[in-house]
Amino acid sequence: MTKLATLIATVVVCALTGIGVAVADDDSKKKRENPDSIVTCFPNGEYRVSAASVPDSINSDQCPGFLASACSPCIRSLEKQGCKVLDVIVSVVEGSDPQATYSLSCKKP
């Protein structure tokens, strides 16, 4: 009886592992988007845009640059225009506040 239970448990584990590998394989085939835009935000009371690089086809009025505007409206404006945030990197340099760098894909179809 215990051999049968062990055999059934082994078959179930192998089946679930196979399903997990199949699902993981499907994710790896998805095309990865490359960032074409970067917005860096630095705390100055609130997070403000310290640098922005977006394609000319994107309206960047909400992201004028060095601490002139808040970061949140800039990112929201870019998202409304079809940009997709791919990654956010928070970096901390000793003795200063953390800055956030947003990697975006803003390609228009």
N, C-alpha and C positions, 0 to 999 in steps of 0.2 A: 504494500500500500504506500509506504513512504517513497519507494522508487517511482511509483506512478505520479505522486504529488510532485516530486522533484523534477520529473520529466515535463510535466505540465507547466510548472513554474519556469523552467528553462525555455520552453517553447514560447511562452508569453513574453518573457524578457527579450528573447531574440526578435520576436515580431514587433514589439514596441521600439526596439533599437533600430530595426529596419525602417519603420515609419519615421522615426526621428531623423535618420540619415536622408531619407527621401525628401522630407520637408526642408532640411538644411540645404540640400543640393539645389532645390528650386530657388531658394533665396540667393544663392551664389550666382545664378544665371541672370539675375536682374542687372540691368545696365546701371552702373554707378554714375551719378552726376558729378561733374567736376565744378568746383566753385569758379565763377567768373567775376564775382564781386566781393568786396571786403568792406566792412564797416567796423571801425574800432571806437570803443566808447571808454571814456575816462571819468572817474568821479570828480565832480566839482560842485559840491552841494548835492546834486543829483547826477546820474550818469549822462554825460554830454558827448556828442560826436566829436572825436578828435581827428579822425581821418575817414574818408569815404571814397571808394573807388567803384563806380558802377558804369555800365555801358551808356553811351550817349543816347540810346533809344529809351532809356528809363528816366523819368522825371525825378531829379534828386533835389527839388526845392526844399524838402523837409530835412535834408542832410547837408547843410551848407559847409560844414567843416569846423575847424578848430574851436571847440567849445561854444559855438554860436547857437546850437539847438540841442534839445533833449534827445537822447538816444531812442527812447521808446516810440515817439511819433515817427521818427525816421524809419525804423524797422517796419512799423505797421504800414507806412506809406509804400514801402518797397514790396511788402507782401500783397497789398491791394493791387499792385501793378503786375502781379504774377511771379514775383521773386519767391524763392523757397529757401528757408534757412536750412542749410545742410549740417552746420556744426557751430558750436559756440565754445570758444577757448577762453578760459579765464586764467590770466597770468598774474602772478604776484611777485613783485620785486621787493626785496627786503628794504624796509623804510618807506615804502610808498603804498598807496591804495591799489587794490586789484583793478586791472583793466579787462574789458571783455572785447573779444574780437569775433565778429559774426562772419562766417563764410556763407555766401549765398549763391544760388544759381538763378540768374535773371534772364536767361535766354528766352527770347520771344519766338513763337512758332512762325 
